[in-house]
């Protein structure tokens, strides 16, 4: 495992509830996603909180992050 991967894994464990400063923008960003969206890609999904919201609106979501936690 690279040191970058280890750092991302460590950061992913800091908050058990999955809250990050990015959560503040979720509602704003979702307003710009069409309700009939076919595909989305989220890079740097962190805890996956926004990816789960996207999955309620889009048929297919691909979410990537260096951390496996």
PQR file with spaces between the fields and no chain letter, atoms N, CA, C, O and H, PARSE charges and radii, in Angstrom:
ATOM       1  N    UNK     1       0.854   -1.171    0.000 -0.4000 1.5000
ATOM       2  CA   UNK     1       0.000    0.000    0.000 -0.0000 2.0000
ATOM       3  C    UNK     1       0.902    1.237    0.000  0.5500 1.7000
ATOM       4  O    UNK     1       1.877    1.300    0.749 -0.5500 1.4000
ATOM       5  N    UNK     2       0.574    2.205   -0.834 -0.4000 1.5000
ATOM       6  CA   UNK     2       1.355    3.433   -0.882 -0.0000 2.0000
ATOM       7  C    UNK     2       1.041    4.310    0.323  0.5500 1.7000
ATOM       8  O    UNK     2       0.036    4.110    1.006 -0.5500 1.4000
ATOM       9  H    UNK     2      -0.217    2.153   -1.442  0.4000 1.0000
ATOM      10  N    UNK     3       1.903    5.273    0.573 -0.4000 1.5000
ATOM      11  CA   UNK     3       1.649    6.176    1.700 -0.0000 2.0000
ATOM      12  C    UNK     3       0.397    7.023    1.444  0.5500 1.7000
ATOM      13  O    UNK     3      -0.310    7.381    2.386 -0.5500 1.4000
ATOM      14  H    UNK     3       2.719    5.435    0.019  0.4000 1.0000
ATOM      15  N    UNK     4       0.121    7.344    0.178 -0.4000 1.5000
ATOM      16  CA   UNK     4      -1.100    8.103   -0.140 -0.0000 2.0000
ATOM      17  C    UNK     4      -2.333    7.279    0.197  0.5500 1.7000
ATOM      18  O    UNK     4      -3.281    7.797    0.787 -0.5500 1.4000
ATOM      19  H    UNK     4       0.695    7.053   -0.587  0.4000 1.0000
ATOM      20  N    UNK     5      -2.331    6.006   -0.169 -0.4000 1.5000
ATOM      21  CA   UNK     5      -3.473    5.137    0.159 -0.0000 2.0000
ATOM      22  C    UNK     5      -3.637    5.015    1.665  0.5500 1.7000
ATOM      23  O    UNK     5      -4.757    5.059    2.173 -0.5500 1.4000
ATOM      24  H    UNK     5      -1.561    5.586   -0.648  0.4000 1.0000
ATOM      25  N    UNK     6      -2.536    4.863    2.380 -0.4000 1.5000
ATOM      26  CA   UNK     6      -2.605    4.756    3.836 -0.0000 2.0000
ATOM      27  C    UNK     6      -3.166    6.045    4.445  0.5500 1.7000
ATOM      28  O    UNK     6      -3.948    5.997    5.394 -0.5500 1.4000
ATOM      29  H    UNK     6      -1.626    4.828    1.967  0.4000 1.0000
ATOM      30  N    UNK     7      -2.766    7.189    3.898 -0.4000 1.5000
ATOM      31  CA   UNK     7      -3.289    8.465    4.392 -0.0000 2.0000
ATOM      32  C    UNK     7      -4.790    8.560    4.162  0.5500 1.7000
ATOM      33  O    UNK     7      -5.522    8.991    5.053 -0.5500 1.4000
ATOM      34  H    UNK     7      -2.130    7.227    3.127  0.4000 1.0000
ATOM      35  N    UNK     8      -5.263    8.166    2.981 -0.4000 1.5000
ATOM      36  CA   UNK     8      -6.695    8.231    2.686 -0.0000 2.0000
ATOM      37  C    UNK     8      -7.473    7.268    3.583  0.5500 1.7000
ATOM      38  O    UNK     8      -8.566    7.603    4.040 -0.5500 1.4000
ATOM      39  H    UNK     8      -4.669    7.816    2.258  0.4000 1.0000
ATOM      40  N    UNK     9      -6.929    6.085    3.838 -0.4000 1.5000
ATOM      41  CA   UNK     9      -7.597    5.144    4.737 -0.0000 2.0000
ATOM      42  C    UNK     9      -7.693    5.722    6.145  0.5500 1.7000
ATOM      43  O    UNK     9      -8.723    5.589    6.807 -0.5500 1.4000
ATOM      44  H    UNK     9      -6.041    5.814    3.467  0.4000 1.0000
ATOM      45  N    UNK    10      -6.626    6.359    6.596 -0.4000 1.5000
ATOM      46  CA   UNK    10      -6.617    6.962    7.935 -0.0000 2.0000
ATOM      47  C    UNK    10      -7.652    8.085    8.019  0.5500 1.7000
ATOM      48  O    UNK    10      -8.386    8.176    9.003 -0.5500 1.4000
ATOM      49  H    UNK    10      -5.790    6.467    6.058  0.4000 1.0000
ATOM      50  N    UNK    11      -7.715    8.929    7.007 -0.4000 1.5000
ATOM      51  CA   UNK    11      -8.676   10.029    7.005 -0.0000 2.0000
ATOM      52  C    UNK    11     -10.114    9.523    6.957  0.5500 1.7000
ATOM      53  O    UNK    11     -11.003   10.124    7.560 -0.5500 1.4000
ATOM      54  H    UNK    11      -7.119    8.855    6.207  0.4000 1.0000
ATOM      55  N    UNK    12     -10.347    8.423    6.246 -0.4000 1.5000
ATOM      56  CA   UNK    12     -11.699    7.876    6.139 -0.0000 2.0000
ATOM      57  C    UNK    12     -12.228    7.409    7.493  0.5500 1.7000
ATOM      58  O    UNK    12     -13.440    7.343    7.698 -0.5500 1.4000
ATOM      59  H    UNK    12      -9.625    7.935    5.757  0.4000 1.0000
ATOM      60  N    UNK    13     -11.332    7.089    8.406 -0.4000 1.5000
ATOM      61  CA   UNK    13     -11.751    6.597    9.722 -0.0000 2.0000
ATOM      62  C    UNK    13     -11.984    7.717   10.739  0.5500 1.7000
ATOM      63  O    UNK    13     -12.446    7.449   11.848 -0.5500 1.4000
ATOM      64  H    UNK    13     -10.347    7.143    8.240  0.4000 1.0000
ATOM      65  N    UNK    14     -11.674    8.958   10.382 -0.4000 1.5000
ATOM      66  CA   UNK    14     -11.780   10.053   11.354 -0.0000 2.0000
ATOM      67  C    UNK    14     -13.206   10.333   11.785  0.5500 1.7000
ATOM      68  O    UNK    14     -13.441   10.760   12.916 -0.5500 1.4000
ATOM      69  H    UNK    14     -11.298    9.176    9.481  0.4000 1.0000
ATOM      70  N    UNK    15     -14.162   10.098   10.897 -0.4000 1.5000
ATOM      71  CA   UNK    15     -15.548   10.414   11.224 -0.0000 2.0000
ATOM      72  C    UNK    15     -16.436    9.206   10.942  0.5500 1.7000
ATOM      73  O    UNK    15     -16.691    8.881    9.782 -0.5500 1.4000
ATOM      74  H    UNK    15     -13.972    9.751    9.978  0.4000 1.0000
ATOM      75  N    UNK    16     -16.898    8.551   11.978 -0.4000 1.5000
ATOM      76  CA   UNK    16     -17.718    7.350   11.821 -0.0000 2.0000
ATOM      77  C    UNK    16     -19.046    7.609   11.127  0.5500 1.7000
ATOM      78  O    UNK    16     -19.619    6.696   10.532 -0.5500 1.4000
ATOM      79  H    UNK    16     -16.691    8.815   12.920  0.4000 1.0000
ATOM      80  N    UNK    17     -19.547    8.845   11.193 -0.4000 1.5000
ATOM      81  CA   UNK    17     -20.838    9.159   10.594 -0.0000 2.0000
ATOM      82  C    UNK    17     -20.720    9.578    9.140  0.5500 1.7000
ATOM      83  O    UNK    17     -21.739    9.828    8.496 -0.5500 1.4000
ATOM      84  H    UNK    17     -19.081    9.586   11.676  0.4000 1.0000
ATOM      85  N    UNK    18     -19.518    9.664    8.608 -0.4000 1.5000
ATOM      86  CA   UNK    18     -19.328    9.981    7.206 -0.0000 2.0000
ATOM      87  C    UNK    18     -19.491   11.438    6.849  0.5500 1.7000
ATOM      88  O    UNK    18     -19.652   11.764    5.673 -0.5500 1.4000
ATOM      89  H    UNK    18     -18.690    9.461    9.132  0.4000 1.0000
ATOM      90  N    UNK    19     -19.454   12.333    7.835 -0.4000 1.5000
ATOM      91  CA   UNK    19     -19.632   13.751    7.527 -0.0000 2.0000
ATOM      92  C    UNK    19     -18.291   14.357    7.141  0.5500 1.7000
ATOM      93  O    UNK    19     -17.274   14.112    7.791 -0.5500 1.4000
ATOM      94  H    UNK    19     -19.323   12.068    8.790  0.4000 1.0000
ATOM      95  N    UNK    20     -18.302   15.149    6.078 -0.4000 1.5000
ATOM      96  CA   UNK    20     -17.143   15.952    5.702 -0.0000 2.0000
ATOM      97  C    UNK    20     -17.645   17.346    5.363  0.5500 1.7000
ATOM      98  O    UNK    20     -18.852   17.568    5.276 -0.5500 1.4000
ATOM      99  H    UNK    20     -19.128   15.348    5.551  0.4000 1.0000
ATOM     100  N    UNK    21     -16.734   18.277    5.173 -0.4000 1.5000
ATOM     101  CA   UNK    21     -17.125   19.635    4.795 -0.0000 2.0000
ATOM     102  C    UNK    21     -17.861   19.642    3.461  0.5500 1.7000
ATOM     103  O    UNK    21     -18.651   20.550    3.202 -0.5500 1.4000
ATOM     104  H    UNK    21     -15.753   18.096    5.244  0.4000 1.0000
ATOM     105  N    UNK    22     -17.619   18.650    2.614 -0.4000 1.5000
ATOM     106  CA   UNK    22     -18.286   18.576    1.309 -0.0000 2.0000
ATOM     107  C    UNK    22     -19.783   18.313    1.434  0.5500 1.7000
ATOM     108  O    UNK    22     -20.539   18.674    0.532 -0.5500 1.4000
ATOM     109  H    UNK    22     -16.978   17.912    2.825  0.4000 1.0000
ATOM     110  N    UNK    23     -20.224   17.707    2.504 -0.4000 1.5000
ATOM     111  CA   UNK    23     -21.651   17.407    2.680 -0.0000 2.0000
ATOM     112  C    UNK    23     -22.495   18.676    2.615  0.5500 1.7000
ATOM     113  O    UNK    23     -23.673   18.634    2.261 -0.5500 1.4000
ATOM     114  H    UNK    23     -19.610   17.413    3.236  0.4000 1.0000
ATOM     115  N    UNK    24     -21.889   19.782    2.953 -0.4000 1.5000
ATOM     116  CA   UNK    24     -22.580   21.075    2.914 -0.0000 2.0000
ATOM     117  C    UNK    24     -23.097   21.382    1.501  0.5500 1.7000
ATOM     118  O    UNK    24     -24.090   22.095    1.351 -0.5500 1.4000
ATOM     119  H    UNK    24     -20.932   19.817    3.240  0.4000 1.0000
ATOM     120  N    UNK    25     -22.439   20.855    0.475 -0.4000 1.5000
ATOM     121  CA   UNK    25     -22.775   21.164   -0.917 -0.0000 2.0000
ATOM     122  C    UNK    25     -23.693   20.145   -1.575  0.5500 1.7000
ATOM     123  O    UNK    25     -24.093   20.351   -2.721 -0.5500 1.4000
ATOM     124  H    UNK    25     -21.633   20.276    0.597  0.4000 1.0000
ATOM     125  N    UNK    26     -24.037   19.077   -0.914 -0.4000 1.5000
ATOM     126  CA   UNK    26     -24.823   18.006   -1.537 -0.0000 2.0000
ATOM     127  C    UNK    26     -26.140   18.502   -2.129  0.5500 1.7000
ATOM     128  O    UNK    26     -26.440   18.217   -3.289 -0.5500 1.4000
ATOM     129  H    UNK    26     -23.712   18.910    0.017  0.4000 1.0000
ATOM     130  N    UNK    27     -26.920   19.230   -1.358 -0.4000 1.5000
ATOM     131  CA   UNK    27     -28.211   19.718   -1.860 -0.0000 2.0000
ATOM     132  C    UNK    27     -28.032   20.621   -3.074  0.5500 1.7000
ATOM     133  O    UNK    27     -28.780   20.518   -4.046 -0.5500 1.4000
ATOM     134  H    UNK    27     -26.677   19.460   -0.416  0.4000 1.0000
ATOM     135  N    UNK    28     -27.041   21.503   -3.015 -0.4000 1.5000
ATOM     136  CA   UNK    28     -26.774   22.404   -4.130 -0.0000 2.0000
ATOM     137  C    UNK    28     -26.415   21.611   -5.390  0.5500 1.7000
ATOM     138  O    UNK    28     -26.940   21.880   -6.470 -0.5500 1.4000
ATOM     139  H    UNK    28     -26.433   21.586   -2.225  0.4000 1.0000
ATOM     140  N    UNK    29     -25.528   20.645   -5.245 -0.4000 1.5000
ATOM     141  CA   UNK    29     -25.098   19.863   -6.406 -0.0000 2.0000
ATOM     142  C    UNK    29     -26.233   19.024   -6.982  0.5500 1.7000
ATOM     143  O    UNK    29     -26.362   18.903   -8.200 -0.5500 1.4000
ATOM     144  H    UNK    29     -25.102   20.426   -4.368  0.4000 1.0000
ATOM     145  N    UNK    30     -27.049   18.449   -6.116 -0.4000 1.5000
ATOM     146  CA   UNK    30     -28.162   17.618   -6.604 -0.0000 2.0000
ATOM     147  C    UNK    30     -29.171   18.422   -7.419  0.5500 1.7000
ATOM     148  O    UNK    30     -29.846   17.866   -8.285 -0.5500 1.4000
ATOM     149  H    UNK    30     -26.944   18.547   -5.127  0.4000 1.0000
ATOM     150  N    UNK    31     -29.280   19.704   -7.157 -0.4000 1.5000
ATOM     151  CA   UNK    31     -30.190   20.549   -7.934 -0.0000 2.0000
ATOM     152  C    UNK    31     -29.781   20.622   -9.403  0.5500 1.7000
ATOM     153  O    UNK    31     -30.596   20.955  -10.263 -0.5500 1.4000
ATOM     154  H    UNK    31     -28.732   20.156   -6.454  0.4000 1.0000
ATOM     155  N    UNK    32     -28.536   20.314   -9.682 -0.4000 1.5000
ATOM     156  CA   UNK    32     -28.009   20.407  -11.047 -0.0000 2.0000
ATOM     157  C    UNK    32     -27.935   19.052  -11.745  0.5500 1.7000
ATOM     158  O    UNK    32     -27.458   18.963  -12.877 -0.5500 1.4000
ATOM     159  H    UNK    32     -27.874   20.043   -8.983  0.4000 1.0000
ATOM     160  N    UNK    33     -28.398   18.015  -11.089 -0.4000 1.5000
ATOM     161  CA   UNK    33     -28.407   16.673  -11.679 -0.0000 2.0000
ATOM     162  C    UNK    33     -29.825   16.383  -12.172  0.5500 1.7000
ATOM     163  O    UNK    33     -30.770   16.429  -11.385 -0.5500 1.4000
ATOM     164  H    UNK    33     -28.786   18.087  -10.170  0.4000 1.0000
ATOM     165  N    UNK    34     -29.986   16.087  -13.463 -0.4000 1.5000
ATOM     166  CA   UNK    34     -31.334   15.797  -13.981 -0.0000 2.0000
ATOM     167  C    UNK    34     -31.951   14.579  -13.293  0.5500 1.7000
ATOM     168  O    UNK    34     -31.244   13.641  -12.924 -0.5500 1.4000
ATOM     169  H    UNK    34     -29.219   16.050  -14.103  0.4000 1.0000
ATOM     170  N    UNK    35     -33.258   14.601  -13.126 -0.4000 1.5000
ATOM     171  CA   UNK    35     -33.943   13.481  -12.470 -0.0000 2.0000
ATOM     172  C    UNK    35     -33.898   12.207  -13.297  0.5500 1.7000
ATOM     173  O    UNK    35     -34.026   11.112  -12.748 -0.5500 1.4000
ATOM     174  H    UNK    35     -33.832   15.363  -13.425  0.4000 1.0000
ATOM     175  N    UNK    36     -33.717   12.329  -14.606 -0.4000 1.5000
ATOM     176  CA   UNK    36     -33.665   11.150  -15.467 -0.0000 2.0000
ATOM     177  C    UNK    36     -32.233   10.840  -15.903  0.5500 1.7000
ATOM     178  O    UNK    36     -32.008   10.329  -16.999 -0.5500 1.4000
ATOM     179  H    UNK    36     -33.613   13.218  -15.052  0.4000 1.0000
ATOM     180  N    UNK    37     -31.286   11.148  -15.053 -0.4000 1.5000
ATOM     181  CA   UNK    37     -29.868   10.952  -15.343 -0.0000 2.0000
ATOM     182  C    UNK    37     -29.574    9.460  -15.556  0.5500 1.7000
ATOM     183  O    UNK    37     -30.026    8.614  -14.784 -0.5500 1.4000
ATOM     184  H    UNK    37     -31.468   11.564  -14.162  0.4000 1.0000
ATOM     185  N    UNK    38     -28.830    9.159  -16.590 -0.4000 1.5000
ATOM     186  CA   UNK    38     -28.473    7.776  -16.893 -0.0000 2.0000
ATOM     187  C    UNK    38     -27.221    7.334  -16.133  0.5500 1.7000
ATOM     188  O    UNK    38     -27.240    6.314  -15.444 -0.5500 1.4000
ATOM     189  H    UNK    38     -28.463    9.846  -17.217  0.4000 1.0000
ATOM     190  N    UNK    39     -26.135    8.099  -16.257 -0.4000 1.5000
ATOM     191  CA   UNK    39     -24.837    7.704  -15.704 -0.0000 2.0000
ATOM     192  C    UNK    39     -24.178    8.861  -14.974  0.5500 1.7000
ATOM     193  O    UNK    39     -24.268   10.011  -15.403 -0.5500 1.4000
ATOM     194  H    UNK    39     -26.119    8.928  -16.817  0.4000 1.0000
ATOM     195  N    UNK    40     -23.521    8.551  -13.875 -0.4000 1.5000
ATOM     196  CA   UNK    40     -22.731    9.553  -13.161 -0.0000 2.0000
ATOM     197  C    UNK    40     -21.412    8.935  -12.742  0.5500 1.7000
ATOM     198  O    UNK    40     -21.300    7.723  -12.561 -0.5500 1.4000
ATOM     199  H    UNK    40     -23.448    7.616  -13.526  0.4000 1.0000
ATOM     200  N    UNK    41     -20.422    9.790  -12.592 -0.4000 1.5000
ATOM     201  CA   UNK    41     -19.106    9.383  -12.124 -0.0000 2.0000
ATOM     202  C    UNK    41     -18.696   10.349  -11.029  0.5500 1.7000
ATOM     203  O    UNK    41     -18.670   11.562  -11.237 -0.5500 1.4000
ATOM     204  H    UNK    41     -20.513   10.775  -12.738  0.4000 1.0000
ATOM     205  N    UNK    42     -18.378    9.814   -9.873 -0.4000 1.5000
ATOM     206  CA   UNK    42     -17.863   10.647   -8.787 -0.0000 2.0000
ATOM     207  C    UNK    42     -16.455   10.163   -8.473  0.5500 1.7000
ATOM     208  O    UNK    42     -16.246    9.008   -8.104 -0.5500 1.4000
ATOM     209  H    UNK    42     -18.399    8.829   -9.704  0.4000 1.0000
ATOM     210  N    UNK    43     -15.510   11.056   -8.624 -0.4000 1.5000
ATOM     211  CA   UNK    43     -14.112   10.732   -8.336 -0.0000 2.0000
ATOM     212  C    UNK    43     -13.746   11.384   -7.017  0.5500 1.7000
ATOM     213  O    UNK    43     -13.948   12.583   -6.824 -0.5500 1.4000
ATOM     214  H    UNK    43     -15.680   11.995   -8.923  0.4000 1.0000
ATOM     215  N    UNK    44     -13.206   10.582   -6.111 -0.4000 1.5000
ATOM     216  CA   UNK    44     -12.907   11.080   -4.773 -0.0000 2.0000
ATOM     217  C    UNK    44     -14.152   11.064   -3.910  0.5500 1.7000
ATOM     218  O    UNK    44     -14.466   12.044   -3.235 -0.5500 1.4000
ATOM     219  H    UNK    44     -13.042    9.608   -6.267  0.4000 1.0000
ATOM     220  N    UNK    45     -14.863    9.937   -3.936 -0.4000 1.5000
ATOM     221  CA   UNK    45     -16.171    9.851   -3.272 -0.0000 2.0000
ATOM     222  C    UNK    45     -16.079    9.760   -1.755  0.5500 1.7000
ATOM     223  O    UNK    45     -17.097    9.859   -1.071 -0.5500 1.4000
ATOM     224  H    UNK    45     -14.608    9.141   -4.484  0.4000 1.0000
ATOM     225  N    UNK    46     -14.878    9.574   -1.219 -0.4000 1.5000
ATOM     226  CA   UNK    46     -14.729    9.527    0.239 -0.0000 2.0000
ATOM     227  C    UNK    46     -15.586    8.443    0.862  0.5500 1.7000
ATOM     228  O    UNK    46     -15.421    7.262    0.554 -0.5500 1.4000
ATOM     229  H    UNK    46     -14.050    9.494   -1.775  0.4000 1.0000
ATOM     230  N    UNK    47     -16.489    8.832    1.726 -0.4000 1.5000
ATOM     231  CA   UNK    47     -17.332    7.856    2.426 -0.0000 2.0000
ATOM     232  C    UNK    47     -18.488    7.347    1.570  0.5500 1.7000
ATOM     233  O    UNK    47     -19.197    6.424    1.969 -0.5500 1.4000
ATOM     234  H    UNK    47     -16.623    9.791    1.976  0.4000 1.0000
ATOM     235  N    UNK    48     -18.679    7.945    0.397 -0.4000 1.5000
ATOM     236  CA   UNK    48     -19.759    7.517   -0.490 -0.0000 2.0000
ATOM     237  C    UNK    48     -21.105    8.158   -0.199  0.5500 1.7000
ATOM     238  O    UNK    48     -22.114    7.758   -0.781 -0.5500 1.4000
ATOM     239  H    UNK    48     -18.102    8.695    0.073  0.4000 1.0000
ATOM     240  N    UNK    49     -21.142    9.135    0.682 -0.4000 1.5000
ATOM     241  CA   UNK    49     -22.414    9.769    1.053 -0.0000 2.0000
ATOM     242  C    UNK    49     -23.090   10.413   -0.160  0.5500 1.7000
ATOM     243  O    UNK    49     -24.293   10.243   -0.361 -0.5500 1.4000
ATOM     244  H    UNK    49     -20.322    9.460    1.155  0.4000 1.0000
ATOM     245  N    UNK    50     -22.327   11.147   -0.964 -0.4000 1.5000
ATOM     246  CA   UNK    50     -22.931   11.797   -2.132 -0.0000 2.0000
ATOM     247  C    UNK    50     -23.263   10.772   -3.209  0.5500 1.7000
ATOM     248  O    UNK    50     -24.261   10.920   -3.913 -0.5500 1.4000
ATOM     249  H    UNK    50     -21.350   11.285   -0.801  0.4000 1.0000
ATOM     250  N    UNK    51     -22.449    9.749   -3.344 -0.4000 1.5000
ATOM     251  CA   UNK    51     -22.734    8.689   -4.321 -0.0000 2.0000
ATOM     252  C    UNK    51     -24.064    8.010   -4.010  0.5500 1.7000
ATOM     253  O    UNK    51     -24.811    7.670   -4.928 -0.5500 1.4000
ATOM     254  H    UNK    51     -21.638    9.629   -2.772  0.4000 1.0000
ATOM     255  N    UNK    52     -24.368    7.809   -2.736 -0.4000 1.5000
ATOM     256  CA   UNK    52     -25.654    7.203   -2.358 -0.0000 2.0000
ATOM     257  C    UNK    52     -26.816    8.130   -2.710  0.5500 1.7000
ATOM     258  O    UNK    52     -27.881    7.659   -3.109 -0.5500 1.4000
ATOM     259  H    UNK    52     -23.761    8.086   -1.991  0.4000 1.0000
ATOM     260  N    UNK    53     -26.627    9.430   -2.568 -0.4000 1.5000
ATOM     261  CA   UNK    53     -27.674   10.380   -2.966 -0.0000 2.0000
ATOM     262  C    UNK    53     -27.848   10.365   -4.486  0.5500 1.7000
ATOM     263  O    UNK    53     -28.972   10.412   -4.985 -0.5500 1.4000
ATOM     264  H    UNK    53     -25.762    9.814   -2.243  0.4000 1.0000
ATOM     265  N    UNK    54     -26.750   10.300   -5.208 -0.4000 1.5000
ATOM     266  CA   UNK    54     -26.817   10.225   -6.665 -0.0000 2.0000
ATOM     267  C    UNK    54     -27.558    8.968   -7.116  0.5500 1.7000
ATOM     268  O    UNK    54     -28.305    8.998   -8.094 -0.5500 1.4000
ATOM     269  H    UNK    54     -25.836   10.261   -4.803  0.4000 1.0000
ATOM     270  N    UNK    55     -27.349    7.876   -6.407 -0.4000 1.5000
ATOM     271  CA   UNK    55     -27.982    6.608   -6.783 -0.0000 2.0000
ATOM     272  C    UNK    55     -29.505    6.667   -6.688  0.5500 1.7000
ATOM     273  O    UNK    55     -30.197    5.889   -7.344 -0.5500 1.4000
ATOM     274  H    UNK    55     -26.742    7.851   -5.613  0.4000 1.0000
ATOM     275  N    UNK    56     -30.023    7.574   -5.886 -0.4000 1.5000
ATOM     276  CA   UNK    56     -31.476    7.738   -5.795 -0.0000 2.0000
ATOM     277  C    UNK    56     -32.034    8.468   -7.011  0.5500 1.7000
ATOM     278  O    UNK    56     -33.235    8.412   -7.276 -0.5500 1.4000
ATOM     279  H    UNK    56     -29.461    8.206   -5.353  0.4000 1.0000
ATOM     280  N    UNK    57     -31.162    9.153   -7.752 -0.4000 1.5000
ATOM     281  CA   UNK    57     -31.592    9.979   -8.866 -0.0000 2.0000
ATOM     282  C    UNK    57     -31.101    9.447  -10.218  0.5500 1.7000
ATOM     283  O    UNK    57     -31.701    9.756  -11.248 -0.5500 1.4000
ATOM     284  H    UNK    57     -30.186    9.199   -7.537  0.4000 1.0000
ATOM     285  N    UNK    58     -30.048    8.674  -10.235 -0.4000 1.5000
ATOM     286  CA   UNK    58     -29.422    8.225  -11.476 -0.0000 2.0000
ATOM     287  C    UNK    58     -29.479    6.710  -11.595  0.5500 1.7000
ATOM     288  O    UNK    58     -29.456    5.996  -10.593 -0.5500 1.4000
ATOM     289  H    UNK    58     -29.560    8.423   -9.399  0.4000 1.0000
ATOM     290  N    UNK    59     -29.552    6.234  -12.817 -0.4000 1.5000
ATOM     291  CA   UNK    59     -29.637    4.793  -13.036 -0.0000 2.0000
ATOM     292  C    UNK    59     -28.328    4.081  -12.707  0.5500 1.7000
ATOM     293  O    UNK    59     -28.346    2.956  -12.210 -0.5500 1.4000
ATOM     294  H    UNK    59     -29.570    6.815  -13.631  0.4000 1.0000
ATOM     295  N    UNK    60     -27.205    4.719  -12.977 -0.4000 1.5000
ATOM     296  CA   UNK    60     -25.910    4.077  -12.745 -0.0000 2.0000
ATOM     297  C    UNK    60     -24.944    5.087  -12.152  0.5500 1.7000
ATOM     298  O    UNK    60     -24.781    6.188  -12.679 -0.5500 1.4000
ATOM     299  H    UNK    60     -27.190    5.633  -13.381  0.4000 1.0000
ATOM     300  N    UNK    61     -24.299    4.703  -11.044 -0.4000 1.5000
ATOM     301  CA   UNK    61     -23.322    5.561  -10.385 -0.0000 2.0000
ATOM     302  C    UNK    61     -22.021    4.782  -10.245  0.5500 1.7000
ATOM     303  O    UNK    61     -22.011    3.653   -9.752 -0.5500 1.4000
ATOM     304  H    UNK    61     -24.432    3.809  -10.616  0.4000 1.0000
ATOM     305  N    UNK    62     -20.949    5.383  -10.673 -0.4000 1.5000
ATOM     306  CA   UNK    62     -19.617    4.838  -10.433 -0.0000 2.0000
ATOM     307  C    UNK    62     -18.927    5.826   -9.516  0.5500 1.7000
ATOM     308  O    UNK    62     -18.817    7.008   -9.840 -0.5500 1.4000
ATOM     309  H    UNK    62     -20.957    6.300  -11.073  0.4000 1.0000
ATOM     310  N    UNK    63     -18.460    5.347   -8.370 -0.4000 1.5000
ATOM     311  CA   UNK    63     -17.818    6.202   -7.373 -0.0000 2.0000
ATOM     312  C    UNK    63     -16.460    5.607   -7.038  0.5500 1.7000
ATOM     313  O    UNK    63     -16.356    4.434   -6.680 -0.5500 1.4000
ATOM     314  H    UNK    63     -18.549    4.386   -8.107  0.4000 1.0000
ATOM     315  N    UNK    64     -15.423    6.422   -7.157 -0.4000 1.5000
ATOM     316  CA   UNK    64     -14.043    5.968   -6.949 -0.0000 2.0000
ATOM     317  C    UNK    64     -13.384    6.749   -5.829  0.5500 1.7000
ATOM     318  O    UNK    64     -13.632    7.942   -5.658 -0.5500 1.4000
ATOM     319  H    UNK    64     -15.508    7.375   -7.448  0.4000 1.0000
ATOM     320  N    UNK    65     -12.542    6.067   -5.067 -0.4000 1.5000
ATOM     321  CA   UNK    65     -11.742    6.725   -4.043 -0.0000 2.0000
ATOM     322  C    UNK    65     -10.536    5.853   -3.742  0.5500 1.7000
ATOM     323  O    UNK    65     -10.595    4.633   -3.897 -0.5500 1.4000
ATOM     324  H    UNK    65     -12.340    5.097   -5.205  0.4000 1.0000
ATOM     325  N    UNK    66      -9.459    6.462   -3.320 -0.4000 1.5000
ATOM     326  CA   UNK    66      -8.261    5.698   -2.959 -0.0000 2.0000
ATOM     327  C    UNK    66      -8.465    4.872   -1.703  0.5500 1.7000
ATOM     328  O    UNK    66      -7.858    3.811   -1.556 -0.5500 1.4000
ATOM     329  H    UNK    66      -9.412    7.453   -3.194  0.4000 1.0000
ATOM     330  N    UNK    67      -9.299    5.335   -0.807 -0.4000 1.5000
ATOM     331  CA   UNK    67      -9.537    4.613    0.437 -0.0000 2.0000
ATOM     332  C    UNK    67     -10.523    3.482    0.220  0.5500 1.7000
ATOM     333  O    UNK    67     -11.489    3.637   -0.527 -0.5500 1.4000
ATOM     334  H    UNK    67      -9.792    6.197   -0.926  0.4000 1.0000
ATOM     335  N    UNK    68     -10.301    2.383    0.842 -0.4000 1.5000
ATOM     336  CA   UNK    68     -11.245    1.258    0.750 -0.0000 2.0000
ATOM     337  C    UNK    68     -12.200    1.230    1.923  0.5500 1.7000
ATOM     338  O    UNK    68     -13.058    0.350    1.980 -0.5500 1.4000
ATOM     339  H    UNK    68      -9.516    2.257    1.448  0.4000 1.0000
ATOM     340  N    UNK    69     -12.088    2.154    2.861 -0.4000 1.5000
ATOM     341  CA   UNK    69     -12.917    2.160    4.059 -0.0000 2.0000
ATOM     342  C    UNK    69     -14.161    2.965    3.859  0.5500 1.7000
ATOM     343  O    UNK    69     -14.978    3.077    4.773 -0.5500 1.4000
ATOM     344  H    UNK    69     -11.391    2.869    2.815  0.4000 1.0000
